[in-house]
Amino acid sequence: MATLTAKATPIFRRLFPVEKHQKQEARSTNLSSPTWFAPMLASSSETSQRTSAIQSVFLGILIAIPIFIYYKTIFENAYNFPYEDDFNSALSFISEYAFGKLTFGDRLKLIFSQYNEHRIVFDRLVFLADYGLFGELNFSHLIIVGNVSLLLICVLFLKASFRQFSISQKLLYLVPAAYSLFLFQYWELSTWSMAALQNLYVIPFAMLSLYSLSKPGRNAFIAACGAAVLATFTSGNGMFTFFAGAALLVLTQSYRKLVLWLAITAATIALYFWGYIRPPYHPDIADSLINHTGRAISYFFTLTGMLLGPGRQKLSMLFGALSLLVSVGLLGYLWYTKRIIEHLPLVGWLVFLYLTCLSLMATRSGMGIGQAATPRYGIVVVMLFATQSVLALETFRHHYLRLGVLAGYVGVALFVYLSAINQENRKRIEDRTRNLKFSSAFYNANPANLFLHWANPAIANTIFTDARQKGIFQVPAITFEDLKSMPEPFDPAQLLPSHNVTVNAQPYETGDFLILYRAWAQIDGSLARNTSIQVIARSATDCYAFTAQKHAWEDPDDHILNRKYTQPGFSCVLDKKYLKPGQYTLWIYLRNGAEKVYQPMNIILTK
């Protein structure tokens, strides 16, 4: 036992150094930090190297878990069907570009033309590449390409952070970033092709620009300028890359580069706003900031604290305020200790992200504080947390303190990752895919029964029909056979009608199928989240239960903009081939724990 203790003692000192604080601080000027998971009984360099390799593999697997789950979800739900802005941003664009008989100059203007408040040049180039390679637009391809951006973000984190650390240390300190970056916080973007290309890619383009700007040499500066221009013409907030970059050049006193950087900034922004038209439906910025300052501030802190998820506005505001205090504290400490130059990429990324949040506060707070919960802004929120965690772990070099900071960020990241909200967001992705499959099945059964998901279905229908006629898009061969629910025997004696259930269900019949799509039901005016729904088909001699798919979709934007679907609802496909001949009355069966209620729906199914 004495021998074992003697061998373990120096390892323990490597893991948890016990020197006086002054010596630790002096030694900490070297960024090489002791390995947290040092081999406990190592007696040779060969054993130490083998143990270090095992540590790296273990940490690599730990980080790969959220990445694998995220991309598995994406590949399973990257469905080839247009959604929302895909209609006019992608289908209409390709139709005009390829069939509009435009000159080269006209096509160039079309690529750079304004879309809402953005110039989505990068989106359009990807659309053209996909159309050119495959002869039609495939939204599955676009979704997958859009999500590759997250891997680029990972590469940039690996390149820019913990540069003098061993690979096992680097992986350990990036655990909080991995479990926050691959949340389903921004689920709305994940399988929405044009939004993924725009809102996800602007992040790595801005990161690449600011990372390159912190590197010496002419080529790095050229790369920084090119990436900043690309970020600007990917999404409007990309122009804040120039402002964050100017701050970095001032910090490094690179005044010659700064002059050229500002000239490129002015030219890029001038081109961006040339012929710009402010969208009429956007709130007035001056009114939002001057006349409703309190609301704007509340919006900002709610947005920056939205890592905790919607429905917790006060808690989100507190978390956002705390996050800002931590960020300011980190930057202030680095400035005071004259170490801010050592962390330029992370500092630039943090500034860019906060500038993006300020721009959202100015342009969106007029829609109400609740709009801050919109999932399309989630990528900015998770990037704030991930970037701050890396900067904090680089800033604090005292080993016990760094261990405590790591534990804190890992705790928050895992709490959010394992939360019910994150799991529900994953279900929302699956639910949207199911809805798009229903659209395909309706179209393939009868093109007249077409359900398109956009704020203006009439315009969407016109665009969709045009794209189909020109061969720009082909509807996947999904039918109701693929979406049907299998019947199970059910005891009809249980069917006693309740008087507190409200049902709204419009049946559609086609061939052997009866479809309930976007129906809804409530118990006493509401429906608990965990309620299960079944459709019961009862005849004089037989009774069957069909499991309904409960929809998860409920976006704050739907409520704010008074869209059609402001509650989740349910859908169910009944295959009459599995029923015995007869006339069936349809009932709805709602179950929430021990509570069971039944209600006839006044729908008759005849076999």
Residue pairs with C-beta under 8 A, 6 or more apart in sequence:
4 41
7 41
7 43
8 40
8 41
11 38
11 39
11 40
11 41
11 42
14 34
14 35
14 38
15 34
15 35
15 36
15 37
15 38
16 399
16 400
17 24
17 34
17 399
19 27
21 398
24 398
24 399
25 397
25 398
28 397
28 398
28 399
29 397
30 164
31 162
31 163
31 164
31 165
31 397
32 164
32 165
32 166
33 165
33 169
33 397
33 399
33 402
34 399
35 52
35 55
35 166
35 168
35 169
36 169
36 172
36 403
37 55
37 58
37 168
37 172
38 51
39 47
39 48
39 51
39 52
42 48
42 51
52 166
52 168
55 168
56 167
56 168
56 171
59 168
59 171
59 172
59 175
60 171
62 171
62 175
63 171
63 174
63 175
63 178
66 178
66 179
66 181
66 182
66 183
66 417
67 154
67 178
67 182
69 182
70 150
70 182
70 184
70 190
71 147
73 184
73 190
73 426
73 429
73 430
74 143
74 144
74 147
74 190
74 191
75 144
76 430
76 433
77 190
77 191
77 429
77 430
77 432
77 433
78 139
78 140
78 143
78 144
78 191
79 139
79 140
79 143
79 191
79 433
79 436
79 437
79 476
80 138
80 139
80 140
80 476
81 139
81 436
81 437
81 439
81 440
81 475
81 476
82 90
82 91
82 139
82 452
82 460
82 464
82 473
83 139
83 192
83 193
83 432
83 436
83 453
83 454
84 192
84 195
84 453
84 454
84 455
85 192
85 194
85 195
85 454
86 139
86 192
86 193
86 194
87 452
87 454
87 459
87 460
87 463
87 464
88 459
88 463
89 115
89 120
89 123
89 194
90 123
90 127
90 137
90 139
90 142
90 193
90 194
91 137
91 463
91 464
91 466
91 467
91 472
91 473
92 463
92 466
93 110
93 124
93 127
94 127
94 128
94 131
94 137
94 467
94 472
95 463
95 466
95 467
95 470
95 472
96 102
96 110
97 107
97 110
97 111
97 128
98 131
98 470
98 472
99 470
100 106
100 110
102 110
110 124
111 121
111 124
111 125
112 119
112 121
112 233
112 271
113 119
114 275
114 276
114 277
116 279
117 236
117 278
117 279
117 282
117 363
118 198
118 235
118 236
119 232
119 233
119 236
119 272
120 194
120 197
120 198
120 233
120 234
120 235
121 233
121 234
122 197
122 198
122 201
122 205
122 230
122 233
122 234
123 194
123 197
123 198
123 234
126 142
126 145
126 197
127 137
127 142
130 137
130 138
130 141
130 142
130 145
131 137
131 472
134 141
135 471
136 471
136 472
136 473
136 474
137 467
137 472
137 473
139 193
142 193
142 194
142 196
142 197
143 190
143 191
143 192
143 193
143 196
145 197
146 189
146 193
146 195
146 196
146 197
146 200
146 201
147 190
147 196
147 200
149 196
149 200
149 201
149 203
149 204
150 181
150 182
150 200
152 204
152 208
153 181
153 203
153 204
153 207
153 383
154 178
154 181
156 204
156 207
156 208
156 211
156 345
157 174
157 177
157 386
157 390
158 170
158 174
159 211
160 207
160 211
160 214
160 345
160 346
161 170
161 173
161 174
161 345
161 346
161 390
161 394
162 169
162 170
162 173
162 174
162 390
162 393
162 394
165 173
172 406
173 390
173 393
173 406
174 390
175 406
175 410
175 413
176 385
176 386
176 389
176 390
176 406
176 409
176 410
176 412
176 413
177 386
177 387
177 389
177 390
177 413
179 410
179 413
179 414
179 416
179 417
180 307
180 382
180 385
180 386
180 389
180 413
180 416
180 417
181 382
181 383
181 386
183 378
183 382
183 416
183 417
183 422
183 425
184 190
184 422
184 425
184 426
184 428
184 429
185 306
185 307
185 309
185 375
185 378
185 379
185 381
185 382
185 416
185 422
185 425
186 199
186 200
186 375
186 376
186 377
186 378
186 379
186 381
186 382
187 375
187 378
187 425
187 426
187 428
187 429
188 195
188 374
188 375
188 376
188 378
188 428
188 555
189 195
189 196
189 199
189 200
189 375
189 376
189 378
189 379
190 196
190 429
191 429
191 432
191 433
195 376
197 234
198 234
198 235
199 235
199 376
199 379
200 379
201 234
201 235
202 231
202 234
202 235
202 237
202 238
203 379
203 380
203 383
205 227
205 228
205 230
205 231
205 234
205 238
205 241
206 227
206 228
206 231
206 238
206 240
206 241
206 244
206 349
206 352
207 345
207 349
208 223
208 224
208 227
209 223
209 224
209 225
209 226
209 227
209 228
209 231
209 241
209 245
210 224
210 241
210 244
210 245
210 248
210 344
210 345
210 348
210 349
210 352
211 345
211 348
212 220
212 221
212 223
212 224
212 227
213 220
213 221
213 224
213 245
213 248
213 249
213 344
213 348
214 248
214 252
214 344
214 345
214 348
221 257
221 260
224 245
225 260
225 261
225 264
227 241
228 238
228 241
228 242
228 245
228 264
228 265
228 268
229 264
229 268
230 238
231 238
231 239
231 241
232 238
232 239
232 241
232 242
232 268
232 269
232 272
233 272
236 272
236 359
237 355
237 356
237 359
239 268
239 269
239 272
240 352
240 355
240 356
240 359
241 352
242 261
242 264
242 265
242 268
242 269
243 265
243 351
243 352
243 355
244 348
244 349
244 351
244 352
244 355
245 261
245 348
246 258
246 261
246 262
246 265
247 348
247 351
248 344
248 347
248 348
249 255
249 257
249 258
249 261
250 258
251 340
251 341
251 344
251 347
252 341
252 344
282 363
282 366
283 363
283 364
283 365
283 366
283 367
284 366
285 362
285 363
285 366
287 366
288 295
288 296
288 361
288 362
288 363
288 365
288 366
289 296
289 362
292 365
292 366
295 365
295 368
295 369
296 361
296 362
296 365
297 361
298 317
298 369
299 360
299 361
299 364
299 365
299 369
299 371
299 372
300 320
300 357
300 358
300 361
300 365
301 316
301 317
301 318
301 320
301 321
301 324
302 313
302 316
302 317
302 320
302 369
302 372
302 373
303 320
303 357
303 360
303 361
303 372
303 377
303 380
303 381
304 319
304 320
304 323
304 324
304 354
304 357
304 381
304 384
305 315
305 316
305 317
305 318
305 319
305 320
305 321
305 322
305 323
306 316
306 320
306 372
306 373
306 377
306 378
306 381
307 319
307 381
307 382
307 384
307 385
307 412
307 416
308 315
308 316
308 319
308 416
309 316
309 416
309 419
309 421
309 422
310 373
310 421
310 556
311 373
311 421
313 369
313 370
316 372
323 384
323 385
323 388
324 354
326 388
326 392
327 350
327 354
327 388
330 388
330 391
330 392
330 395
331 340
331 347
331 350
333 395
334 340
334 342
334 343
334 347
334 395
339 395
340 347
342 394
343 391
343 394
343 395
346 387
346 390
346 391
346 394
347 391
349 383
349 387
350 384
350 387
350 388
350 391
353 380
353 383
353 384
353 387
354 384
356 380
357 380
357 384
360 372
360 377
360 380
364 371
364 372
365 371
365 372
367 560
368 560
370 556
370 559
370 560
371 556
371 557
371 560
373 556
374 555
374 556
374 557
375 425
375 555
385 409
385 412
385 413
389 409
389 413
392 405
392 409
393 402
393 405
393 406
393 409
396 402
396 405
416 422
424 552
427 552
428 552
428 553
430 552
431 549
431 551
431 552
431 553
432 553
434 483
434 549
434 551
434 571
435 453
435 551
435 553
435 571
436 453
437 476
437 478
437 482
437 483
438 451
438 483
438 517
438 571
439 450
439 451
439 452
439 453
440 475
440 476
440 477
440 478
441 478
441 479
441 480
441 482
441 483
442 449
442 450
442 451
442 508
442 515
442 517
443 449
443 450
443 475
444 475
444 477
444 478
444 479
445 479
445 480
445 510
445 511
445 513
446 510
449 508
449 510
450 461
450 464
451 517
452 460
452 461
452 464
453 460
454 460
455 561
455 563
464 473
466 472
467 473
468 474
468 475
480 510
480 511
480 513
480 515
480 573
480 575
481 575
483 573
484 513
484 573
484 574
484 575
485 535
485 546
485 547
485 548
485 549
485 572
485 573
485 574
485 575
486 546
486 578
487 537
487 544
487 545
487 546
487 574
487 575
487 578
487 579
488 544
488 545
488 546
488 547
489 543
489 544
489 545
490 536
490 538
490 543
490 544
490 545
491 543
492 538
492 543
494 596
494 598
495 536
495 538
495 543
495 587
495 598
496 598
497 598
497 599
497 600
498 523
498 597
498 598
498 599
500 523
500 524
500 597
501 521
501 522
501 523
501 588
501 590
501 597
501 598
501 599
502 521
502 522
502 525
503 519
503 520
503 521
503 588
503 599
503 601
504 519
504 520
504 521
505 516
505 519
505 520
505 521
505 586
505 588
505 601
505 603
506 516
506 517
506 519
507 514
507 515
507 516
507 586
507 603
507 605
508 514
508 515
508 516
508 517
509 515
512 575
512 576
512 577
513 573
513 574
513 575
513 576
514 573
514 574
514 576
514 605
515 571
515 572
515 573
515 574
516 535
516 548
516 570
516 571
516 572
516 573
516 574
517 571
518 551
518 565
518 569
518 571
519 569
519 570
519 571
519 572
520 527
520 567
520 568
520 569
520 570
521 527
521 533
521 570
521 588
521 590
521 599
523 531
523 590
523 592
523 595
523 597
527 567
527 568
527 590
528 592
530 592
530 593
531 550
531 590
531 591
531 592
532 547
532 550
532 590
532 591
532 592
533 547
533 548
533 550
533 570
533 572
533 588
533 589
533 590
534 545
534 546
534 547
534 548
534 588
534 589
534 591
535 545
535 546
535 548
535 572
535 574
535 586
535 587
535 588
535 589
535 601
536 543
536 544
536 545
536 546
536 586
536 587
536 588
536 589
536 598
537 543
537 544
537 545
537 546
537 574
537 579
537 584
537 585
537 586
537 605
538 544
538 584
538 585
538 586
538 587
539 579
539 580
539 582
539 583
539 584
539 585
540 582
540 583
541 580
541 582
542 579
542 580
542 582
542 584
544 578
544 579
545 589
546 572
546 574
547 572
548 570
548 571
548 572
549 570
549 571
549 572
550 568
550 569
550 570
551 568
551 569
551 570
551 571
552 568
553 565
553 568
554 566
554 567
554 568
557 563
558 564
558 565
558 566
559 566
574 605
576 605
576 607
579 605
579 607
580 607
581 607
582 606
582 607
583 604
583 605
583 606
583 607
584 604
584 605
584 606
584 607
585 600
585 603
585 604
585 605
586 600
586 601
586 603
586 604
586 605
587 598
587 599
587 600
587 601
588 598
588 599
588 601
589 596
589 597
589 598
590 596
590 597
590 598
590 599
591 597
